Amino acid sequence: MAAGSAQASSSKNSSRSPSPSGSRSSSVPPEPDSPDPSPSKTFAELGVIPQLCEACISLGFKKPTPIQVEAIPTALEGRDIIGLAQTGSGKTAAFSLPILQGLWEKPQPFFALVLAPTR
């Protein structure tokens, strides 16, 4: 995958999986069914509630990154996501904002499972 690009997919509707090495060649074109992440999107346009949008602004997040544009709407639908993007690309916010929103709307214990491979 080319530097600065991101990929997120739903594990419920996709039979594709990342390559075993966890990376893709930069010469591979983007998949045709992947949404085109628009840099002009806002967190609100992705479906994030106003309270979390305000928190994002106060933390200095001006607009969602490509991985967030792809992952947040899918996660807000309650679907599982698998995200592959470079360090510093916003993966943590991509999965944690939907988790926080779900907990805000319906507080409950044991709400999410996050798997993080180690190096």
C-alpha positions as CSV (number, residue, x, y, z in Angstrom):
1,M,0.0,0.0,0.0
2,A,1.4,3.4,-0.9
3,A,2.5,5.7,1.8
4,G,-0.2,7.9,3.3
5,S,-3.0,5.6,2.1
6,A,-5.4,3.7,4.2
7,Q,-7.7,0.7,4.0
8,A,-10.6,-0.4,6.1
9,S,-13.0,-3.2,5.4
10,S,-15.9,-4.8,7.1
11,S,-15.2,-8.4,8.2
12,K,-18.9,-9.2,7.8
13,N,-19.3,-8.4,4.1
14,S,-15.8,-9.0,2.7
15,S,-14.0,-12.1,1.8
16,R,-10.8,-10.3,1.3
17,S,-8.2,-10.3,4.0
18,P,-4.9,-8.5,4.3
19,S,-1.8,-10.1,2.9
20,P,0.2,-12.3,5.4
21,S,2.9,-9.7,5.5
22,G,0.4,-7.0,6.4
23,S,1.4,-4.7,3.5
24,R,0.7,-4.3,-0.1
25,S,2.9,-3.4,-3.0
26,S,2.6,0.3,-4.0
27,S,2.1,-0.8,-7.6
28,V,-1.3,-2.4,-6.8
29,P,-4.1,-0.1,-7.8
30,P,-6.9,0.6,-5.2
31,E,-9.7,-1.9,-5.2
32,P,-12.7,-0.7,-7.2
33,D,-15.3,-1.2,-4.4
34,S,-13.3,0.8,-1.9
35,P,-14.9,4.2,-1.1
36,D,-12.9,7.3,-2.1
37,P,-12.1,9.0,1.2
38,S,-12.9,12.6,0.8
39,P,-10.5,14.9,2.7
40,S,-13.3,17.5,3.0
41,K,-15.5,15.2,5.2
42,T,-16.2,16.2,8.8
43,F,-16.6,13.9,11.8
44,A,-20.3,15.0,11.9
45,E,-20.7,13.9,8.2
46,L,-19.4,10.5,9.2
47,G,-22.2,10.2,11.8
48,V,-20.2,11.1,14.9
49,I,-22.4,12.7,17.6
50,P,-21.9,16.4,18.4
51,Q,-20.4,15.7,21.8
52,L,-17.6,13.6,20.3
53,C,-17.2,16.1,17.4
54,E,-16.5,18.8,20.0
55,A,-14.0,16.5,21.8
56,C,-12.2,15.9,18.5
57,I,-12.0,19.6,17.9
58,S,-10.7,20.3,21.4
59,L,-8.0,17.6,20.9
60,G,-6.9,19.3,17.6
61,F,-8.5,16.8,15.2
62,K,-9.7,19.2,12.4
63,K,-10.9,16.6,9.9
64,P,-11.0,12.8,9.7
65,T,-8.1,10.9,8.1
66,P,-8.6,8.5,5.2
67,I,-8.7,5.4,7.6
68,Q,-11.3,7.2,9.7
69,V,-13.5,8.2,6.7
70,E,-13.6,4.5,5.7
71,A,-13.9,2.9,9.1
72,I,-16.1,5.1,11.3
73,P,-19.4,4.8,9.3
74,T,-19.0,1.0,9.1
75,A,-18.3,0.7,12.8
76,L,-21.2,3.0,13.6
77,E,-23.5,0.6,11.7
78,G,-22.4,-2.0,14.3
79,R,-20.3,-3.9,11.8
80,D,-16.9,-5.3,12.5
81,I,-13.9,-3.6,10.9
82,I,-10.3,-4.4,10.1
83,G,-8.1,-1.4,9.4
84,L,-4.7,-1.4,7.8
85,A,-2.9,2.0,7.8
86,Q,0.5,3.5,8.7
87,T,1.5,4.5,12.1
88,G,0.1,7.9,13.0
89,S,-2.8,7.7,10.5
90,G,-5.6,7.8,13.1
91,K,-6.4,4.1,13.5
92,T,-7.0,4.4,17.2
93,A,-9.6,7.2,16.8
94,A,-11.1,5.2,13.8
95,F,-12.2,2.4,16.2
96,S,-12.5,4.2,19.5
97,L,-14.9,7.0,18.4
98,P,-17.6,4.5,17.4
99,I,-17.0,2.6,20.6
100,L,-17.3,5.8,22.7
101,Q,-20.5,6.8,20.7
102,G,-22.1,3.4,21.3
103,L,-21.3,3.6,25.0
104,W,-22.6,7.2,25.1
105,E,-25.9,6.1,23.5
106,K,-26.3,2.9,25.5
107,P,-24.0,2.6,28.5
108,Q,-23.1,-1.0,29.3
109,P,-20.1,-3.1,30.5
110,F,-18.1,-5.3,28.1
111,F,-19.0,-3.4,25.0
112,A,-16.1,-4.0,22.6
113,L,-13.1,-6.2,22.0
114,V,-10.0,-4.7,20.5
115,L,-7.3,-7.0,19.2
116,A,-3.9,-5.4,18.8
117,P,-1.0,-7.5,17.5
118,T,2.4,-7.0,19.0
119,R,5.6,-6.7,17.0
